[in-house]
Amino acid sequence: MSGEPESPVAVVDDERFDEHHERSGRHPERPERLAAARAGLYGTLDRARCQQVEARDARPAELEAVHGADYLAQLRNALDGSFGHLDADTFYSPGSQEATWLAAGASAELSQRLMAGEAKRGVALLRPPGHHAEPGHAMGFCMLNNVAIAAQAALAAGAERVAVVDWDVHHGNGTQHAFYADPRVLFISLHQYPFYPGTGAADETGRGAGEGYTANVALPAGQGVETYAHAFRTIVLPLLDQLGPDLLLVSAGFDAHAYDPLANMELDADSYRAMASSLLDHVDRAGHGRIAFMLEGGYDLGALQQSVAGVASALKGERLELPDDACGPAGQQAVERTRRALAGKWQLGDGA
Ligand SMILES: [Zn+2]
């Protein structure tokens, strides 16, 4: 894309997200993560090129497009201004209700701005994260499913098809279940498997009208960027090119980084730069250019900063090609299982 000026980037970043924190300060999903992500973003992308998107409360209709009304009422009551836990992993603090509703509302707002043509690219530095939040319950540090709310907001704003690429190292169970029977939203997840949360096998491909619109690349531990490159060329990019979504949302967790303390993959900052570059190439090929990167996990602060900087470099126009697909047999077999599970529906790469 050399020679073309890169688009400005709409950025969600709000210090009220920092008021969501576990009491001890020792939980890995902590406010310092956003400081690291900000350093990575603004250290790379000129702030003057960023349009700040102020976080706002999610509207009831935006939330109810994903979550049950009973759950929303229960959650609001549970986040009562004290410290506590909704389950073993999912904590709350006095600022959590505000932060959670703002993160969800900012996600919808970002999606609406991209659909309205106010910007083409978006970055949302969000806490709490969202992709484990199920329609009816909180789970895995997540309470409201930010990316699913953003996808529904795009549909409400006129998108006919939306795709979510989830490269967080954990399976995005909540997002999958929100759209499992819905062909308007293609969900593609690349994740360590078997691993938390236990879902995301290659044969989970959707249900009813949504059959074939869920793609799970379930990877054994220890995979590097070559395996991800193979999965992108064989599964992710062919699916996106054939579907032609009007908006691409990325559940951008950075916990597949080699330094991450919670998982066992071998990516580095350039891996994220290359994956982001290939998704930017896709939306540019499609003609509309609309893409948003929404923060999910990533628990090593240095790795998170560098990986966000990698994505920011790609957004700045410093794109990086994915490396050759020189992965080992375990990675090849995992990608082949996904290809076979979807082969009746889509023309996917031959795995060569
Ligand atoms: Zn994760």
Boltz pocket constraint, residues with backbone or C-beta under 6 A from the ligand:
constraints:
  - pocket:
      binder: B
      contacts: [[A, 168], [A, 169], [A, 170], [A, 253], [A, 255], [A, 296], [A, 297], [A, 298]]
      max_distance: 6.0
